[in-house]
Amino acid sequence: MKRLILVLCCIFLLLTMVSAADDATSVTCLSTKIVLAKDGSCTVTSDINVHFSGSDTSFRIPMGKDAKVLSFDRNYDIVTKKDIDYIVLKSNAGLSGDQTFHLSYKLPNQVSVVDGVQQLRLSVLPGGYSCPIEKGSSITVEFPKELTAPPELYSGSHTDNAFSDFDIKIDGKTYQATLLLSKMQEYDTLRLNADLPEDFFDLHYLSGTTRSFNTYLFLALMVLCVIYWFFRLRNGLIISKKRKILPLNLNAGELAYQITCDKPDLTAMVMQWANLGYLSLYRNKKGRIIINKRMEMGSERRELEQKVFYSLFRKDESCDGGSLRYRSLSKKVCQPFTSYWAHRLFDRHSGSVMILRVIGLLAAFVISFMTFDLLLGSFAFRWVLIPLLSIPVTYLSYLIQMGVVGLLRRRRGQAIVKALISIIVLFILGKRADCAALTVLNILLQCFIGFTTMFGGLRSRYGKDRLMQLLGFRRYLREASKSDLLRSLQNDGLYFYHTLPYAEVLGLGKKFSKLFGEIRMEPCAWLEDVGGVPVTAGEFYDLYAEIAAKLRQEDNTLLSRLLRTFKKQKAPAGRYVRKPQQTSAPARRPQQTQTARKAEPHIRPHRVQERTYSPEDDFDYV
């Protein structure tokens, strides 16, 4: 009796194991179609029928190396294992029953050239499935041209080819293999090899052919940038301390060049001359800015400033800020002031900032070229289109440089926004082209060039000292408290008007004005508007900024026009102290210049101070 029970138990256990084996997960049918393109890439489309036992919580579908999924009808994750990309399906409750999946993906070039022969090494089933594949599964490969010799199909479970396992049929361009065995083993792989003539695939316009060369060239240019900066442009650490006063005999129009080598600004010069009493500004009803001369400029100012002042009023004692004369002088004033300061601020052994920036842009062009080489498909026109597309993308790297340089300049907000947009665009392109690491290196290189060229080239001893003084004044304006400025205003009632041109050039005009709050200022004697005179610092700065933008021709840009669309055209009642309207006389005419006197004209206290400066503060620094 015991023997009978033992036999029955063995039979029951055997039947259970057989039933479990029959219900195991397997690929019941696999139909794969591979279409080879002329450039050696291929598109793979698979219909996969899977019977799940219910015990599997995940299932992997192999695709290949560097596969790009075109379509899949389920939610999935992608994992990479041993250079093979897999689609992974997950279910905490377990996968069960019969399910069908439709997958389409693309593989890059699968062809290499060896001794004039094109070798196709196509992984038909890379990595294999974690379950067996049933009989009847088929693989179809379409070649771009008619085959002259049959390819060889290799199985990972055999040392020789897999012809005995498959029924092979070749019909012109089509190669088809159907599984004859009852099953393919789990994790079994298939590879299709073919040696083809040298003109079978068109590899002249293959994507990514310049990747290796461009990578090494970019790295070489990046190292060259660092070496050139280290030996020809390195200034060392520049430390600034707070400084309440500016260097003597400093013109606001030259301030930008002395710090960041930005071009001299005629408008800032005009504003400072107005503060000193040489001229006045008036905006009429039509919005035109009229600059009126109030007195001649004498020897208390430098000869170069006298020449510019004379050129401004050479033909008339008033000048229209929008006239051709003013615009032309704004461009001509850059060269003499730049030449005047260049050999004083910079060492004679200094390298060229332009050379470093050009090398950086060449490196950016190399990365842009490689990016579009990887993104664009294979066609004859690509070698013309890639350089054309690389040029505007290289300009984005230039905007990154200027965004970093502009951190200490006027209108730095626009430069920073352009730089951030450029960084985002470059990173997206690099990510899509699978060269994100090199793109990040390029962005860091452009930022490095911007930081190292922010103050120009290698500075002389006097140039470093001048820079530290100006940065110290900028730091004071940036960190000044309201109480500090109010004390300065008590000592000098016109402190706000005298300091504003410098603060505005340093990009701190708006912040500087806000610190004064709603305190009523003394009337400005040199700036008038047909709508009235502002009485607070914030309102005066708004008027000042509008007039300065008009003189610089910055109010005609697209961004300025968009901002004016949302800005109120008329100030609310009581904002300005209105001037009484003239009844009999027409609109105000420009003031006439006083006639020259033999005696020395009256000199204001601040101008006397400018004339009594020490030689150590002047330009001949020893």
C-alpha positions in Angstrom: 0.0 0.0 0.0 2.8 2.4 0.9 4.5 1.6 -2.4 1.3 2.4 -4.4 0.9 5.8 -2.6 4.6 6.6 -3.4 4.1 5.7 -7.1 1.0 7.8 -7.3 2.8 10.8 -5.7 5.6 10.5 -8.2 3.2 10.4 -11.1 1.3 13.5 -9.8 4.6 15.4 -9.3 5.7 14.5 -12.9 2.4 15.7 -14.4 2.6 18.9 -12.4 6.1 19.6 -13.8 5.0 18.8 -17.3 2.0 21.2 -17.0 4.2 23.9 -15.6 6.7 23.4 -18.4 3.9 23.7 -21.0 2.7 26.9 -19.3 6.2 28.6 -19.2 6.7 32.0 -20.9 7.7 31.7 -24.6 7.7 33.7 -27.8 5.1 31.9 -29.8 5.7 33.9 -33.0 8.3 36.4 -34.0 8.1 38.2 -37.3 11.0 40.7 -38.0 11.5 42.8 -41.1 14.7 44.7 -41.6 15.0 47.3 -44.4 18.6 48.4 -45.2 19.1 52.0 -46.4 21.7 53.1 -48.9 23.9 54.5 -46.2 24.1 51.3 -44.2 21.5 52.1 -41.6 18.4 50.0 -41.2 14.8 50.2 -39.9 13.6 47.2 -38.0 9.9 46.3 -37.6 8.9 43.4 -35.3 5.6 41.8 -34.5 6.1 39.7 -31.3 3.6 37.3 -29.8 4.4 36.2 -26.3 2.7 33.8 -24.0 3.3 34.8 -20.4 3.0 32.3 -17.5 1.9 35.0 -15.0 5.0 34.7 -12.9 7.1 37.3 -14.8 7.1 40.8 -13.5 9.3 42.1 -16.3 10.1 41.3 -19.9 13.0 42.5 -22.1 12.9 42.9 -25.9 16.4 43.3 -27.4 17.0 45.9 -30.1 20.7 46.5 -30.7 23.4 49.1 -30.1 22.5 52.8 -30.4 18.9 52.0 -31.3 16.3 54.8 -31.6 12.7 53.7 -31.0 10.3 54.9 -33.6 7.1 53.4 -32.2 6.0 51.0 -29.6 2.4 50.4 -28.4 3.1 50.1 -24.7 4.6 52.0 -21.8 8.2 51.0 -21.5 11.7 51.8 -20.2 15.0 51.5 -22.0 18.0 49.9 -20.4 21.5 49.3 -21.8 23.4 46.1 -21.0 26.7 45.1 -22.6 26.2 47.8 -25.3 22.8 46.5 -26.3 19.6 48.5 -25.8 16.6 46.7 -24.4 12.9 47.7 -24.1 11.7 46.7 -20.7 8.1 46.0 -19.8 7.1 45.9 -16.1 4.1 44.8 -14.1 4.0 44.4 -10.4 1.0 42.1 -10.7 2.8 39.9 -13.2 2.5 39.5 -16.9 0.1 36.8 -18.0 -1.7 35.4 -21.0 -1.0 35.9 -24.7 0.1 39.4 -25.7 1.2 40.9 -29.0 3.7 43.8 -29.3 4.5 45.9 -32.4 7.9 47.5 -32.3 9.7 49.7 -34.8 13.2 51.1 -34.3 16.2 52.3 -36.3 19.8 51.3 -36.1 22.8 53.4 -37.3 25.3 52.3 -40.0 26.0 48.5 -39.9 28.6 48.5 -42.7 32.4 48.9 -42.5 35.0 49.0 -45.3 38.0 46.6 -45.1 40.5 46.3 -48.0 38.0 47.7 -50.5 35.2 45.3 -49.4 32.0 46.4 -47.6 31.4 44.2 -44.7 27.8 44.0 -43.4 27.6 42.8 -39.8 23.9 43.0 -38.9 22.7 41.8 -35.4 19.4 40.3 -36.3 18.7 39.1 -32.8 21.2 40.8 -30.4 21.2 39.6 -26.8 18.4 37.1 -27.4 15.2 36.7 -25.4 15.0 35.4 -21.8 12.6 32.6 -23.1 12.6 30.2 -26.1 11.3 31.2 -29.5 8.8 28.8 -31.1 9.0 27.2 -34.6 7.7 29.3 -37.5 9.3 32.6 -36.6 10.7 34.4 -39.6 13.3 37.1 -40.4 13.2 39.2 -43.6 16.0 41.5 -44.7 15.6 43.8 -47.7 18.8 45.1 -49.3 19.1 48.3 -51.4 20.4 46.3 -54.3 20.1 42.8 -55.7 22.3 40.3 -54.0 25.1 38.6 -56.0 26.2 36.2 -53.2 24.1 34.8 -50.3 24.7 36.2 -46.8 25.6 33.9 -43.9 23.4 33.6 -40.9 25.2 32.8 -37.6 23.6 31.6 -34.4 25.2 32.2 -31.0 24.5 28.6 -29.9 26.5 27.2 -32.8 30.1 27.5 -33.9 29.1 27.2 -37.5 26.3 29.0 -39.5 22.7 28.4 -38.7 21.6 27.2 -42.2 20.5 23.9 -40.7 18.1 25.7 -38.3 16.5 27.9 -40.8 14.8 27.7 -44.2 16.7 30.3 -46.3 15.2 32.0 -49.4 16.8 34.7 -51.5 14.6 36.6 -54.1 16.5 39.5 -55.7 16.9 42.1 -53.0 15.0 40.1 -50.3 16.6 37.6 -47.9 14.2 35.5 -45.8 14.9 33.0 -43.0 12.2 30.8 -41.3 12.9 28.8 -38.2 12.7 25.1 -38.8 13.5 23.8 -35.3 10.9 23.3 -32.7 12.5 26.1 -30.6 15.4 28.6 -30.4 17.1 28.5 -27.1 16.8 31.3 -24.6 19.4 34.1 -24.9 20.3 32.7 -28.4 21.5 35.4 -30.8 21.5 35.7 -34.6 23.9 37.7 -36.8 23.8 38.2 -40.6 27.2 38.6 -42.3 27.8 39.6 -45.9 30.8 40.7 -47.9 29.6 43.0 -50.6 31.2 45.0 -53.5 32.7 48.5 -52.6 29.9 50.3 -54.3 27.0 48.3 -52.8 26.2 50.9 -50.1 26.7 54.6 -50.6 29.0 55.6 -47.7 30.2 58.9 -49.0 27.6 60.9 -47.1 27.5 58.8 -44.0 26.4 60.6 -40.8 29.0 61.0 -38.1 32.1 60.4 -40.3 33.8 63.5 -38.9 33.1 62.8 -35.2 36.5 61.5 -34.3 38.4 64.2 -36.2 36.3 67.0 -34.8 36.6 65.7 -31.2 40.4 65.7 -31.3 40.4 69.1 -33.1 38.1 70.6 -30.5 40.2 69.4 -27.6 43.3 70.7 -29.3 41.7 74.2 -29.7 40.5 74.1 -26.2 44.0 73.4 -24.9 45.4 76.2 -27.2 42.9 78.7 -25.6 44.1 77.9 -22.1 47.8 78.1 -23.1 47.3 81.4 -24.9 45.5 82.9 -22.0 48.0 81.6 -19.4 51.1 83.1 -21.2 49.7 86.2 -22.9 46.5 87.4 -21.1 46.7 86.3 -17.5 46.2 89.2 -15.1 46.2 87.4 -11.9 43.7 88.0 -9.1 42.2 91.5 -9.0 40.8 92.4 -5.6 38.7 95.6 -5.2 37.8 97.4 -2.0 34.9 99.8 -1.5 35.7 103.3 -2.7 33.3 106.2 -2.4 34.9 108.5 -4.9 36.0 108.1 -8.5 39.5 108.7 -9.9 40.0 112.3 -10.7 39.6 113.6 -14.3 37.4 110.6 -15.2 34.9 111.0 -18.0 31.7 108.9 -17.8 32.0 108.1 -21.5 35.4 106.5 -21.0 34.4 104.5 -17.9 33.1 101.5 -19.8 36.3 101.1 -21.8 38.5 101.4 -18.8 36.7 98.5 -17.0 35.5 96.1 -19.8 37.0 97.6 -22.9 33.5 98.5 -24.1 33.5 101.3 -26.7 33.5 104.9 -25.4 30.0 106.4 -25.1 29.4 109.9 -26.4 26.0 110.1 -24.7 27.5 109.5 -21.3 30.0 112.2 -22.0 27.2 114.6 -22.9 25.4 113.9 -19.7 28.5 114.6 -17.6 29.3 117.8 -19.5 25.7 118.8 -18.8 26.4 118.2 -15.1 29.5 120.4 -15.3 27.5 123.2 -16.9 28.8 123.1 -20.4 25.5 122.3 -22.0 21.8 121.5 -21.4 19.3 119.1 -22.9 15.7 119.7 -23.9 13.0 117.3 -25.2 10.3 118.9 -27.2 6.7 117.8 -27.9 7.8 115.7 -30.9 10.3 113.7 -28.7 13.4 115.3 -30.3 16.4 115.9 -28.0 18.0 119.3 -28.5 21.5 119.7 -27.0 22.3 123.4 -26.3 25.7 124.8 -25.6 25.8 127.0 -22.5 29.5 127.9 -22.4 32.8 127.1 -24.1 35.0 124.3 -22.8 38.4 125.5 -21.6 41.7 124.1 -20.7 40.3 122.6 -17.4 39.3 119.6 -19.5 41.6 117.4 -21.5 42.4 118.4 -25.1 40.7 115.3 -26.5 37.4 116.2 -24.8 37.7 119.8 -26.1 38.0 118.5 -29.6 34.9 116.4 -29.3 33.0 119.3 -27.7 34.1 121.6 -30.5 33.0 119.0 -33.2 29.6 118.7 -31.5 28.9 122.5 -31.8 31.1 123.3 -34.7 28.3 124.5 -37.0 25.7 125.6 -34.6 25.3 126.3 -30.9 22.7 123.6 -30.7 22.6 120.0 -32.0 19.8 117.6 -32.6 20.4 114.3 -30.8 18.9 112.4 -33.7 20.8 114.2 -36.4 23.4 112.7 -38.7 26.1 114.9 -37.1 25.5 113.4 -33.6 25.3 109.8 -34.9 28.5 110.3 -36.9 30.4 111.8 -34.0 29.2 108.9 -31.8 31.1 106.5 -34.1 34.1 108.7 -34.6 34.7 109.3 -30.9 35.5 105.7 -30.2 38.9 105.5 -32.0 40.7 108.4 -30.4 39.6 107.6 -26.9 40.4 103.9 -27.4 43.9 104.7 -28.7 44.5 107.2 -25.9 43.8 104.6 -23.1 45.0 101.4 -24.8 48.8 102.0 -24.3 48.2 103.4 -20.7 46.0 100.5 -19.4 47.6 97.5 -21.1 51.1 96.0 -21.1 53.0 96.2 -24.3 53.6 92.4 -24.1 49.8 91.7 -23.8 48.2 89.2 -26.2 45.2 90.0 -28.3 41.8 89.4 -26.7 40.4 89.0 -30.3 42.7 86.1 -31.0 41.5 84.2 -27.9 37.9 84.8 -28.8 38.5 83.7 -32.4 40.1 80.5 -31.3 37.2 79.8 -29.0 34.7 80.4 -31.9 36.7 78.1 -34.1 36.3 75.4 -31.4 32.6 76.2 -31.3 32.4 75.9 -35.1 34.0 72.4 -34.9 31.4 71.3 -32.3 28.6 72.8 -34.4 29.9 71.0 -37.5 30.0 67.7 -35.7 26.5 68.2 -34.2 24.9 68.7 -37.6 27.0 65.9 -39.1 25.3 63.6 -36.6 21.8 65.1 -36.9 21.4 65.3 -40.7 20.7 62.2 -42.8 22.8 60.9 -45.7 22.4 63.0 -48.8 24.7 64.7 -51.3 23.8 68.3 -50.2 24.7 67.7 -46.6 28.3 68.9 -46.9 27.0 72.3 -48.1 24.2 72.5 -45.6 26.3 71.5 -42.5 28.7 74.6 -42.7 25.7 76.9 -43.4 23.9 75.7 -40.3 27.1 75.7 -38.2 27.7 79.5 -38.7 24.5 80.7 -36.8 25.0 78.1 -34.1 28.6 79.3 -33.7 27.1 82.8 -33.2 25.3 81.4 -30.2 28.7 80.6 -28.6 29.7 84.3 -29.3 26.5 85.4 -27.4 27.7 83.2 -24.4 31.0 85.0 -24.4 29.3 88.4 -24.6 26.9 87.4 -21.9 29.7 86.8 -19.4 31.6 89.9 -20.5 28.5 92.0 -20.1 28.1 91.1 -16.4 29.7 94.5 -15.6 28.3 96.4 -18.5 25.2 98.5 -19.0 22.1 96.6 -20.3 23.6 93.4 -18.9 20.1 91.9 -18.5 19.7 91.5 -22.2 23.1 90.0 -22.6 22.5 87.5 -19.9 19.1 86.4 -21.3 20.7 85.9 -24.8 23.5 83.9 -23.2 21.1 81.6 -21.3 18.9 81.1 -24.4 22.0 80.2 -26.3 23.2 77.7 -23.7 19.7 76.0 -23.7 19.7 75.8 -27.6 23.2 74.4 -27.7 22.5 71.8 -25.1 19.4 70.6 -26.8 21.2 70.2 -30.1 24.1 68.4 -28.4 21.7 66.1 -26.6 19.8 65.2 -29.8 23.1 64.6 -31.6 24.4 62.4 -28.8 27.4 64.7 -28.1 26.2 66.4 -25.0 29.5 66.0 -23.1 31.4 67.9 -25.8 28.7 70.5 -26.0 29.0 71.1 -22.3 32.7 71.4 -22.7 32.2 74.0 -25.4 29.8 76.0 -23.2 32.3 76.0 -20.4 35.1 77.1 -22.8 33.0 80.1 -24.0 32.3 81.0 -20.4 36.0 80.7 -19.6 36.9 83.0 -22.5 34.2 85.5 -21.4 35.6 85.7 -17.8 39.2 85.9 -18.8 38.6 88.7 -21.4 36.1 90.6 -19.3 38.8 93.3 -18.4 40.6 93.2 -21.7 44.2 92.0 -22.2 47.2 91.9 -19.9 47.1 95.1 -17.8 49.9 97.3 -16.8 50.6 98.3 -13.3 48.6 101.5 -13.8 45.9 99.7 -15.6 45.4 97.2 -12.7 45.4 100.1 -10.2 42.8 102.0 -12.3 40.7 98.9 -12.6 40.7 98.3 -8.8 39.6 101.8 -8.2 36.7 101.7 -10.6 35.6 98.2 -9.4 35.8 99.6 -5.8 33.4 102.4 -6.8 31.1 100.0 -8.5 31.1 97.8 -5.4 30.2 100.8 -3.3 27.3 101.7 -5.5 26.1 98.1 -5.5 26.3 97.6 -1.8 25.5 101.2 -0.6 22.7 101.6 1.8 20.0 104.2 1.7 21.5 106.0 4.7 24.9 106.2 3.0 23.5 107.9 -0.1 21.3 110.2 1.9 24.4 111.5 3.9 26.1 112.1 0.6 23.0 114.0 -0.6 23.0 116.2 2.4 26.6 117.1 1.8 26.0 117.8 -1.9 22.5 118.6 -3.0 23.4 117.6 -6.6 25.1 114.3 -5.6 22.4 112.2 -7.4 22.7 114.1 -10.7 26.5 114.1 -10.6 26.7 110.3 -9.9 23.9 109.1 -12.1 25.9 109.1 -15.4 28.6 106.9 -13.9 26.1 104.5 -12.2 24.2 104.2 -15.4 27.3 103.2 -17.4 28.1 100.6 -14.7 24.6 99.1 -15.1 23.5 100.3 -11.6 21.5 103.4 -12.6 18.1 102.0 -11.7 19.2 100.4 -8.4 21.0 103.6 -7.5 17.9 105.7 -8.1 15.6 103.4 -6.1 17.7 103.9 -3.0 16.7 107.5 -2.8 13.0 106.5 -2.5 10.4 109.2 -2.7 12.7 112.0 -1.5 12.1 115.2 -3.4 15.3 116.2 -5.3 16.6 119.7 -6.1 15.5 120.7 -9.6 17.8 119.6 -12.4 19.3 122.6 -14.1 20.4 120.9 -17.3 17.6 118.5 -18.3 14.1 119.8 -19.3 11.1 118.0 -20.7 8.1 119.6 -22.3 5.9 117.5 -20.0 7.4 118.8 -16.8 10.3 118.2 -14.4 10.5 115.0 -12.3 10.7 115.6 -8.5 12.0 112.2 -7.3 15.1 110.1 -8.2 13.1 107.2 -9.7 11.0 109.4 -11.9 14.1 111.4 -13.0 15.9 108.2 -13.9 13.0 107.1 -16.1 13.2 110.3 -18.0 17.0 110.2 -18.1 17.0 106.6 -19.4 14.4 107.5 -22.2 16.5 110.4 -23.3 19.8 108.4 -23.2 18.2 105.6 -25.2 17.0 108.1 -27.8 20.5 109.6 -28.1 22.0 106.2 -28.5 19.4 105.0 -31.0 18.5 102.2 -28.7 14.8 103.0 -28.6 14.3 101.7 -32.2 15.1 98.1 -31.4 12.4 95.4 -31.5 12.7 94.8 -27.7 12.3 98.5 -27.0 9.3 98.8 -29.2 7.6 95.8 -27.5 8.3 97.3 -24.1 6.8 100.7 -25.1 3.7 98.9 -26.2 3.0 97.9 -22.5 4.2 101.2 -21.0 1.8 104.0 -20.2 2.1 106.8 -22.6 1.1 109.5 -20.2 2.2 110.0 -16.6 -0.6 110.1 -14.0 -1.7 113.4 -12.7 0.5 115.0 -10.0 3.5 112.8 -10.9 5.5 115.7 -12.3 5.5 119.4 -11.3 4.1 121.0 -14.4 5.6 124.1 -15.8 3.3 127.0 -16.7 2.4 127.0 -20.4 3.6 130.0 -22.5 0.7 132.0 -24.1 2.4 134.5 -26.3 5.8 133.1 -27.0 6.2 129.9 -29.1 7.8 126.7 -27.9 11.1 127.2 -26.0 14.0 127.9 -28.3 17.6 126.7 -27.7 19.6 128.9 -25.4 22.2 131.0 -27.0 25.8 130.7 -26.0 27.3 133.4 -23.9 29.9 135.6 -25.7 33.5 134.9 -24.8 35.0 137.1 -22.1 38.5 138.3 -21.7 38.5 137.5 -18.0 38.5 133.9 -16.8 34.9 132.7 -16.4 33.5 131.7 -13.1 34.5 128.2 -12.1 32.2 126.0 -10.0 33.6 124.3 -6.9 33.5 120.9 -8.4 35.4 122.1 -11.5 38.0 123.8 -9.3 38.5 120.4 -7.7 39.0 118.8 -11.1 41.7 121.3 -11.9 43.7 120.6 -8.7 44.4 116.9 -9.1 47.7 115.2 -8.3 50.0 114.1 -11.1 49.9 110.6 -9.6 46.1 110.5 -10.4 46.7 111.5 -14.0 47.6 109.4 -17.0 51.4 109.4 -16.8 51.6 106.7 -14.2 55.1 105.6 -13.3 
